[in-house]
Amino acid sequence: MRILIATDAWTPQVNGVVRSLQNTAREAALLGARIDFLTPGDFRTLPMPTYPEIRLALATPGMVARRMDEIGADFVHIATEGPIGIMARRVCLRRGRSFTTSYHTRFPEYLAARAPVPQALSYAWLRRFHNAGAGIMVSTHTLEDELRGRGFHNIMRWSRGVDAELFRPRPHDEMDAFVRDLPRPIFLSVGRVAVEKNIDAFLALDLPGSKVVVGDGPARAELEKRYPGVHFLGLRQGEALARIYAAADVFVFSSLTDTFGIVLLEALASGLPVAAFPVTGPMDVINDAPAESPAGVLDNDLRRAALAALDLDRSDARDYALRFTWRACTEQFLHNIEAAQARVKRFSRAA
């Protein structure tokens, strides 16, 4: 099977969507399927207003159609609702070609955090966008229930994975030297430093020891000025990021709008207990851990959660993360594609 994924999120962006797509493509090849990508790299781009590191493709339906014809995939999956996703959807609808979509980002909440746009209006547009496809893939059952309640149809589950060989507990000499030697306990946050990530909720906490933030984004300069005692390390990836996880004591996830949070799995695989709010993403990832060996603490009082997480067993966090593999994630994705194709065939015969 040859699958085309149309996505507005792609390198050099560093986020969970990009990592998910890259790892899915790698594992799919090992399973005998090929995934090609239609990305902003195929077109001229311009910077997104207020978020210049994100490039928006200047694509037309004709340009997207030609690129899709060149790739010649058996099936199309639309990963994002940006310019490329919109154009790919339009081409598929015009040609009567079935496709699936995925819901990676809480776009209405992100937009409302930046502009006075009613969430009801954004959800109405998203509902129309996704319901035109043969299925919409979501990462958690909480998000599935929420979207179904908002009128989204044909919802499929597509979980996430983690590279447990890279993100692992490490001996003292393999930890990041700077973070390792900070006053303990060390509370870590990893992710985009932007208003929609609610990182202020973490930075404002009265906690002992040290706070470390890994990541970059439009809010970083302002937050560094407001919180001079916090260690902002900027963007780190791969081995450098894994060494930082291993050196910390608790991972604090302050976002209220993520649909999953791959960083949660990276932290857990590194033996790092999680503290988070009881919202979509953390509720699904953390609450599924065995009650006798919890991997994290969820509480509307984030400070209380962070302090309680210090008492959790790091090995329990690691053991729980090992349940999430990119192989299982990819198998689920490919099964969803096959199920969507079968649904379309049944509908065609009925029609």
C-alpha positions as a LaTeX table, in Angstrom:
\begin{tabular}{lrrr}
\hline
Residue & $x$ (\AA) & $y$ (\AA) & $z$ (\AA) \\
\hline
Met1 & 0.00 & 0.00 & 0.00 \\
Arg2 & 1.21 & 3.48 & $-0.85$ \\
Ile3 & $-0.22$ & 6.31 & 1.25 \\
Leu4 & 0.09 & 10.07 & 0.77 \\
Ile5 & $-0.04$ & 12.17 & 3.93 \\
Ala6 & $-0.81$ & 15.85 & 3.36 \\
Thr7 & 0.50 & 17.92 & 6.25 \\
Asp8 & 1.17 & 21.58 & 7.04 \\
Ala9 & 3.29 & 20.53 & 10.02 \\
Trp10 & 6.74 & 19.47 & 8.89 \\
Thr11 & 10.42 & 20.06 & 9.44 \\
Pro12 & 12.06 & 22.27 & 10.54 \\
Gln13 & 9.12 & 22.52 & 12.96 \\
Val14 & 9.72 & 20.53 & 16.14 \\
Asn15 & 6.48 & 19.23 & 17.59 \\
Gly16 & 4.50 & 16.10 & 18.32 \\
Val17 & 2.71 & 16.07 & 14.97 \\
Val18 & 5.96 & 16.02 & 13.01 \\
Arg19 & 7.49 & 13.34 & 15.23 \\
Ser20 & 4.36 & 11.21 & 14.96 \\
Leu21 & 4.32 & 11.37 & 11.17 \\
Gln22 & 8.04 & 10.68 & 10.81 \\
Asn23 & 7.96 & 7.68 & 13.12 \\
Thr24 & 4.81 & 6.32 & 11.49 \\
Ala25 & 6.43 & 6.51 & 8.05 \\
Arg26 & 9.55 & 4.73 & 9.29 \\
Glu27 & 7.59 & 1.90 & 10.89 \\
Ala28 & 5.22 & 1.62 & 7.93 \\
Ala29 & 8.15 & 0.86 & 5.65 \\
Leu30 & 9.11 & $-2.04$ & 7.94 \\
Leu31 & 5.53 & $-3.31$ & 7.66 \\
Gly32 & 5.55 & $-3.24$ & 3.85 \\
Ala33 & 3.68 & 0.04 & 3.33 \\
Arg34 & 5.07 & 3.23 & 1.84 \\
Ile35 & 4.17 & 6.70 & 3.07 \\
Asp36 & 4.93 & 9.80 & 1.01 \\
Phe37 & 4.38 & 13.35 & 2.23 \\
Leu38 & 2.91 & 16.51 & 0.74 \\
Thr39 & 4.42 & 19.30 & 2.86 \\
Pro40 & 5.21 & 23.03 & 2.81 \\
Gly41 & 8.61 & 22.03 & 1.42 \\
Asp42 & 6.90 & 21.32 & $-1.91$ \\
Phe43 & 5.74 & 24.94 & $-2.34$ \\
Arg44 & 6.64 & 28.55 & $-1.76$ \\
Thr45 & 5.81 & 29.60 & 1.79 \\
Leu46 & 5.32 & 32.64 & 3.97 \\
Pro47 & 5.68 & 32.95 & 7.75 \\
Met48 & 2.57 & 32.52 & 9.86 \\
Pro49 & 1.55 & 35.82 & 11.51 \\
Thr50 & 2.67 & 35.94 & 15.18 \\
Tyr51 & 4.39 & 32.56 & 14.69 \\
Pro52 & 7.12 & 33.05 & 12.03 \\
Glu53 & 8.79 & 29.66 & 12.63 \\
Ile54 & 5.71 & 28.04 & 11.10 \\
Arg55 & 5.66 & 28.36 & 7.33 \\
Leu56 & 2.35 & 28.43 & 5.44 \\
Ala57 & 2.33 & 26.97 & 1.94 \\
Leu58 & 1.22 & 29.16 & $-0.97$ \\
Ala59 & $-0.50$ & 26.25 & $-2.71$ \\
Thr60 & $-3.42$ & 26.14 & $-5.13$ \\
Pro61 & $-5.68$ & 23.16 & $-5.83$ \\
Gly62 & $-4.00$ & 22.74 & $-9.21$ \\
Met63 & $-0.52$ & 22.65 & $-7.72$ \\
Val64 & $-1.59$ & 20.15 & $-5.08$ \\
Ala65 & $-3.39$ & 17.99 & $-7.66$ \\
Arg66 & $-0.28$ & 17.81 & $-9.83$ \\
Arg67 & 1.87 & 16.83 & $-6.88$ \\
Met68 & $-0.64$ & 14.18 & $-5.83$ \\
Asp69 & $-0.62$ & 12.76 & $-9.37$ \\
Glu70 & 3.18 & 12.63 & $-9.36$ \\
Ile71 & 3.20 & 10.62 & $-6.14$ \\
Gly72 & 0.43 & 8.30 & $-7.30$ \\
Ala73 & $-0.60$ & 7.01 & $-3.88$ \\
Asp74 & $-3.35$ & 4.47 & $-3.28$ \\
Phe75 & $-4.89$ & 6.48 & $-0.45$ \\
Val76 & $-4.75$ & 10.02 & 0.96 \\
His77 & $-4.61$ & 10.97 & 4.63 \\
Ile78 & $-4.91$ & 14.64 & 5.58 \\
Ala79 & $-3.07$ & 15.33 & 8.83 \\
Thr80 & $-3.70$ & 19.05 & 9.33 \\
Glu81 & $-6.30$ & 21.71 & 8.62 \\
Gly82 & $-3.88$ & 24.29 & 7.16 \\
Pro83 & $-3.44$ & 25.43 & 3.53 \\
Ile84 & $-2.08$ & 22.08 & 2.33 \\
Gly85 & $-4.76$ & 20.11 & 4.13 \\
Ile86 & $-7.49$ & 22.38 & 2.76 \\
Met87 & $-6.23$ & 22.10 & $-0.81$ \\
Ala88 & $-5.75$ & 18.31 & $-0.60$ \\
Arg89 & $-9.28$ & 17.93 & 0.75 \\
Arg90 & $-10.65$ & 20.06 & $-2.09$ \\
Val91 & $-8.86$ & 17.99 & $-4.70$ \\
Cys92 & $-10.10$ & 14.72 & $-3.20$ \\
Leu93 & $-13.70$ & 15.95 & $-3.06$ \\
Arg94 & $-13.62$ & 17.21 & $-6.64$ \\
Arg95 & $-12.29$ & 13.86 & $-7.85$ \\
Gly96 & $-14.61$ & 11.78 & $-5.71$ \\
Arg97 & $-11.61$ & 10.30 & $-3.95$ \\
Ser98 & $-11.95$ & 9.03 & $-0.38$ \\
Phe99 & $-9.58$ & 10.22 & 2.33 \\
Thr100 & $-9.10$ & 10.19 & 6.10 \\
Thr101 & $-8.10$ & 13.00 & 8.42 \\
Ser102 & $-6.60$ & 13.31 & 11.87 \\
Tyr103 & $-7.25$ & 15.73 & 14.72 \\
His104 & $-3.85$ & 16.57 & 16.22 \\
Thr105 & $-4.40$ & 20.09 & 17.52 \\
Arg106 & $-7.12$ & 21.89 & 19.45 \\
Phe107 & $-7.29$ & 24.61 & 16.85 \\
Pro108 & $-10.37$ & 26.39 & 18.33 \\
Glu109 & $-8.72$ & 26.71 & 21.75 \\
Tyr110 & $-5.38$ & 27.80 & 20.24 \\
Leu111 & $-7.08$ & 30.42 & 18.10 \\
Ala112 & $-9.19$ & 31.70 & 20.98 \\
Ala113 & $-6.02$ & 32.20 & 23.03 \\
Arg114 & $-4.68$ & 34.55 & 20.37 \\
Ala115 & $-7.74$ & 36.22 & 18.87 \\
Pro116 & $-11.41$ & 36.89 & 19.81 \\
Val117 & $-12.79$ & 34.06 & 17.66 \\
Pro118 & $-15.73$ & 32.10 & 19.16 \\
Gln119 & $-14.85$ & 28.43 & 19.62 \\
Ala120 & $-18.30$ & 27.44 & 18.36 \\
Leu121 & $-17.50$ & 29.01 & 15.00 \\
Ser122 & $-14.14$ & 27.24 & 14.78 \\
Tyr123 & $-15.64$ & 23.89 & 15.70 \\
Ala124 & $-18.36$ & 24.31 & 13.07 \\
Trp125 & $-15.68$ & 24.79 & 10.41 \\
Leu126 & $-13.64$ & 21.84 & 11.69 \\
Arg127 & $-16.70$ & 19.61 & 11.80 \\
Arg128 & $-17.39$ & 20.37 & 8.14 \\
Phe129 & $-13.74$ & 19.80 & 7.27 \\
His130 & $-13.39$ & 16.40 & 8.94 \\
Asn131 & $-16.85$ & 14.92 & 8.37 \\
Ala132 & $-16.26$ & 15.07 & 4.61 \\
Gly133 & $-13.70$ & 12.27 & 4.97 \\
Ala134 & $-14.08$ & 8.54 & 5.47 \\
Gly135 & $-12.77$ & 8.72 & 9.03 \\
Ile136 & $-11.10$ & 11.02 & 11.53 \\
Met137 & $-8.26$ & 9.69 & 13.66 \\
Val138 & $-7.87$ & 10.87 & 17.26 \\
Ser139 & $-5.34$ & 9.88 & 19.90 \\
Thr140 & $-7.46$ & 9.31 & 23.03 \\
His141 & $-10.88$ & 8.12 & 24.11 \\
Thr142 & $-11.54$ & 11.39 & 25.96 \\
Leu143 & $-11.02$ & 13.38 & 22.77 \\
Glu144 & $-13.11$ & 10.86 & 20.86 \\
Asp145 & $-16.03$ & 11.34 & 23.26 \\
Glu146 & $-15.68$ & 15.11 & 23.14 \\
Leu147 & $-15.64$ & 15.32 & 19.34 \\
Arg148 & $-18.52$ & 12.88 & 18.99 \\
Gly149 & $-20.50$ & 15.13 & 21.31 \\
Arg150 & $-19.69$ & 18.04 & 18.98 \\
Gly151 & $-21.06$ & 16.22 & 15.94 \\
Phe152 & $-17.94$ & 14.64 & 14.45 \\
His153 & $-18.50$ & 11.26 & 12.74 \\
Asn154 & $-16.54$ & 8.10 & 11.85 \\
Ile155 & $-13.99$ & 8.58 & 14.64 \\
Met156 & $-11.05$ & 6.16 & 14.81 \\
Arg157 & $-8.38$ & 5.73 & 17.48 \\
Trp158 & $-4.73$ & 6.41 & 16.59 \\
Ser159 & $-2.49$ & 6.40 & 19.66 \\
Arg160 & 1.17 & 7.44 & 19.91 \\
Gly161 & 4.49 & 5.82 & 20.69 \\
Val162 & 7.90 & 6.55 & 22.14 \\
Asp163 & 11.50 & 5.62 & 21.33 \\
Ala164 & 12.27 & 3.80 & 24.57 \\
Glu165 & 15.89 & 3.16 & 23.53 \\
Leu166 & 16.64 & 6.87 & 23.22 \\
Phe167 & 14.48 & 8.04 & 26.13 \\
Arg168 & 15.60 & 5.90 & 29.06 \\
Pro169 & 16.95 & 6.21 & 32.60 \\
Arg170 & 20.67 & 6.92 & 32.52 \\
Pro171 & 23.62 & 6.68 & 34.90 \\
His172 & 24.96 & 9.87 & 36.41 \\
Asp173 & 27.68 & 10.39 & 33.81 \\
Glu174 & 25.18 & 10.15 & 30.91 \\
Met175 & 22.87 & 12.85 & 32.25 \\
Asp176 & 22.99 & 16.43 & 31.06 \\
Ala177 & 25.76 & 17.90 & 33.20 \\
Phe178 & 24.15 & 21.34 & 33.64 \\
Val179 & 20.73 & 20.05 & 34.67 \\
Arg180 & 22.17 & 17.23 & 36.77 \\
Asp181 & 24.05 & 19.64 & 39.02 \\
Leu182 & 21.21 & 22.08 & 39.66 \\
Pro183 & 19.69 & 22.30 & 43.17 \\
Arg184 & 17.15 & 19.51 & 43.59 \\
Pro185 & 14.42 & 18.62 & 43.11 \\
Ile186 & 14.46 & 19.48 & 39.40 \\
Phe187 & 11.09 & 20.15 & 37.75 \\
Leu188 & 11.17 & 19.98 & 33.96 \\
Ser189 & 8.89 & 21.27 & 31.19 \\
Val190 & 9.45 & 20.41 & 27.52 \\
Gly191 & 7.51 & 21.86 & 24.62 \\
Arg192 & 6.69 & 24.89 & 22.56 \\
Val193 & 7.00 & 28.07 & 24.62 \\
Ala194 & 3.74 & 29.70 & 23.56 \\
Val195 & 0.64 & 31.11 & 25.20 \\
Glu196 & $-1.53$ & 28.12 & 24.28 \\
Lys197 & 0.77 & 25.77 & 26.21 \\
Asn198 & $-0.15$ & 27.49 & 29.51 \\
Ile199 & 3.49 & 27.34 & 30.63 \\
Asp200 & 2.87 & 30.32 & 32.91 \\
Ala201 & 0.97 & 27.95 & 35.19 \\
Phe202 & 4.19 & 26.00 & 35.76 \\
Leu203 & 6.57 & 28.94 & 36.00 \\
Ala204 & 4.45 & 30.71 & 38.62 \\
Leu205 & 4.44 & 27.72 & 41.00 \\
Asp206 & 6.16 & 28.03 & 44.36 \\
Leu207 & 8.36 & 24.92 & 44.20 \\
Pro208 & 11.61 & 23.93 & 45.90 \\
Gly209 & 14.76 & 23.25 & 43.91 \\
Ser210 & 14.98 & 24.22 & 40.23 \\
Lys211 & 12.73 & 24.74 & 37.22 \\
Val212 & 13.98 & 23.91 & 33.73 \\
Val213 & 12.26 & 24.71 & 30.44 \\
Val214 & 13.31 & 23.06 & 27.17 \\
Gly215 & 11.84 & 24.46 & 23.96 \\
Asp216 & 11.45 & 27.66 & 22.01 \\
Gly217 & 8.59 & 29.80 & 20.83 \\
Pro218 & 7.09 & 33.27 & 20.62 \\
Ala219 & 6.58 & 33.64 & 24.40 \\
Arg220 & 10.11 & 32.70 & 25.45 \\
Ala221 & 11.68 & 36.18 & 25.56 \\
Glu222 & 8.87 & 37.61 & 27.69 \\
Leu223 & 8.83 & 34.66 & 30.08 \\
Glu224 & 12.60 & 34.76 & 30.55 \\
Lys225 & 12.28 & 38.37 & 31.70 \\
Arg226 & 9.39 & 37.59 & 34.04 \\
Tyr227 & 10.99 & 34.48 & 35.56 \\
Pro228 & 14.75 & 35.10 & 35.81 \\
Gly229 & 15.19 & 32.20 & 38.22 \\
Val230 & 14.00 & 29.63 & 35.67 \\
His231 & 16.54 & 27.91 & 33.43 \\
Phe232 & 15.45 & 28.26 & 29.79 \\
Leu233 & 17.62 & 25.94 & 27.70 \\
Gly234 & 16.09 & 26.50 & 24.27 \\
Leu235 & 15.42 & 23.83 & 21.70 \\
Arg236 & 17.02 & 20.42 & 22.32 \\
Gln237 & 16.48 & 17.23 & 20.34 \\
Gly238 & 17.58 & 13.63 & 20.22 \\
Glu239 & 20.34 & 12.58 & 22.59 \\
Ala240 & 20.69 & 16.07 & 24.08 \\
Leu241 & 17.00 & 16.12 & 25.03 \\
Ala242 & 17.09 & 12.55 & 26.36 \\
Arg243 & 19.99 & 13.43 & 28.69 \\
Ile244 & 17.97 & 16.31 & 30.14 \\
Tyr245 & 14.92 & 14.14 & 30.81 \\
Ala246 & 17.11 & 11.62 & 32.61 \\
Ala247 & 18.61 & 14.32 & 34.87 \\
Ala248 & 15.29 & 15.73 & 36.13 \\
Asp249 & 13.04 & 14.56 & 38.98 \\
Val250 & 9.50 & 15.43 & 37.84 \\
Phe251 & 8.02 & 16.33 & 34.47 \\
Val252 & 5.43 & 19.11 & 34.79 \\
Phe253 & 2.92 & 19.28 & 31.93 \\
Ser254 & 0.89 & 22.47 & 32.23 \\
Ser255 & $-0.96$ & 22.45 & 28.91 \\
Leu256 & $-4.75$ & 22.44 & 28.93 \\
Thr257 & $-5.19$ & 22.10 & 25.16 \\
Asp258 & $-3.00$ & 19.22 & 23.94 \\
Thr259 & $-4.77$ & 16.24 & 22.41 \\
Phe260 & $-2.13$ & 13.77 & 23.67 \\
Gly261 & 1.35 & 15.09 & 24.51 \\
Ile262 & 4.16 & 12.89 & 23.18 \\
Val263 & 6.49 & 14.58 & 25.66 \\
Leu264 & 4.54 & 12.74 & 28.37 \\
Leu265 & 5.70 & 9.42 & 26.95 \\
Glu266 & 9.27 & 10.66 & 26.50 \\
Ala267 & 9.37 & 11.71 & 30.16 \\
Leu268 & 7.84 & 8.46 & 31.41 \\
Ala269 & 10.22 & 6.35 & 29.30 \\
Ser270 & 13.08 & 8.29 & 30.89 \\
Gly271 & 11.83 & 7.24 & 34.33 \\
Leu272 & 10.34 & 10.65 & 35.05 \\
Pro273 & 6.98 & 10.79 & 36.89 \\
Val274 & 4.47 & 13.30 & 35.50 \\
Ala275 & 2.51 & 16.08 & 37.16 \\
Ala276 & $-0.35$ & 17.54 & 35.14 \\
Phe277 & $-3.86$ & 18.91 & 35.15 \\
Pro278 & $-6.70$ & 16.36 & 34.79 \\
Val279 & $-7.49$ & 17.23 & 31.17 \\
Thr280 & $-7.56$ & 15.47 & 27.80 \\
Gly281 & $-4.16$ & 13.99 & 27.08 \\
Pro282 & $-2.79$ & 13.56 & 30.61 \\
Met283 & $-6.04$ & 11.94 & 31.77 \\
Asp284 & $-5.82$ & 9.34 & 29.02 \\
Val285 & $-2.08$ & 8.71 & 29.25 \\
Ile286 & $-1.56$ & 8.81 & 33.02 \\
Asn287 & $-4.88$ & 7.45 & 34.29 \\
Asp288 & $-4.47$ & 4.22 & 32.35 \\
Ala289 & $-1.47$ & 3.28 & 34.49 \\
Pro290 & $-2.12$ & 0.63 & 37.19 \\
Ala291 & $-3.44$ & 2.11 & 40.42 \\
Glu292 & $-0.84$ & 0.20 & 42.46 \\
Ser293 & 2.05 & 1.66 & 40.39 \\
Pro294 & 1.04 & 5.15 & 39.22 \\
Ala295 & 3.12 & 6.93 & 36.60 \\
Gly296 & 2.04 & 10.43 & 37.54 \\
Val297 & $-0.25$ & 12.69 & 39.53 \\
Leu298 & $-3.17$ & 14.66 & 38.10 \\
Asp299 & $-4.58$ & 17.51 & 40.13 \\
Asn300 & $-6.21$ & 20.87 & 39.47 \\
Asp301 & $-3.61$ & 22.16 & 41.95 \\
Leu302 & $-0.50$ & 21.76 & 39.78 \\
Arg303 & 1.85 & 22.52 & 42.68 \\
Arg304 & 0.33 & 19.75 & 44.74 \\
Ala305 & 0.64 & 17.37 & 41.80 \\
Ala306 & 4.31 & 18.29 & 41.25 \\
Leu307 & 5.24 & 17.72 & 44.88 \\
Ala308 & 3.30 & 14.45 & 45.08 \\
Ala309 & 5.01 & 13.15 & 41.93 \\
Leu310 & 8.35 & 13.33 & 43.77 \\
Asp311 & 7.24 & 10.33 & 45.84 \\
Leu312 & 6.47 & 8.07 & 42.86 \\
Asp313 & 8.68 & 5.19 & 41.78 \\
Arg314 & 10.67 & 6.09 & 38.65 \\
Ser315 & 10.71 & 2.46 & 37.53 \\
Asp316 & 6.90 & 2.43 & 37.44 \\
Ala317 & 6.97 & 5.37 & 35.05 \\
Arg318 & 9.43 & 3.58 & 32.79 \\
Asp319 & 7.53 & 0.28 & 32.83 \\
Tyr320 & 4.29 & 1.99 & 31.90 \\
Ala321 & 5.84 & 3.90 & 28.98 \\
Leu322 & 7.07 & 0.64 & 27.46 \\
Arg323 & 3.47 & $-0.16$ & 26.55 \\
Phe324 & 3.54 & 2.58 & 23.91 \\
Thr325 & 5.49 & 1.65 & 20.78 \\
Trp326 & 5.69 & 3.28 & 17.37 \\
Arg327 & 5.13 & $-0.15$ & 15.81 \\
Ala328 & 1.74 & $-0.50$ & 17.52 \\
Cys329 & 0.91 & 3.11 & 16.64 \\
Thr330 & 1.67 & 2.47 & 12.96 \\
Glu331 & $-0.26$ & $-0.77$ & 12.85 \\
Gln332 & $-3.25$ & 1.11 & 14.22 \\
Phe333 & $-2.86$ & 3.81 & 11.56 \\
Leu334 & $-2.68$ & 1.29 & 8.71 \\
His335 & $-5.68$ & $-0.62$ & 10.08 \\
Asn336 & $-7.66$ & 2.64 & 10.13 \\
Ile337 & $-6.81$ & 3.25 & 6.47 \\
Glu338 & $-8.02$ & $-0.23$ & 5.54 \\
Ala339 & $-11.19$ & 0.20 & 7.61 \\
Ala340 & $-11.92$ & 3.53 & 5.90 \\
Gln341 & $-11.47$ & 1.97 & 2.47 \\
Ala342 & $-13.83$ & $-0.86$ & 3.41 \\
Arg343 & $-16.40$ & 1.67 & 4.70 \\
Val344 & $-16.30$ & 3.58 & 1.42 \\
Lys345 & $-16.79$ & 0.37 & $-0.58$ \\
Arg346 & $-19.79$ & $-0.63$ & 1.53 \\
Phe347 & $-21.32$ & 2.81 & 1.12 \\
Ser348 & $-20.75$ & 2.70 & $-2.66$ \\
Arg349 & $-22.45$ & $-0.67$ & $-2.97$ \\
Ala350 & $-25.37$ & 0.51 & $-0.86$ \\
Ala351 & $-25.71$ & 3.67 & $-2.94$ \\
\hline
\end{tabular}
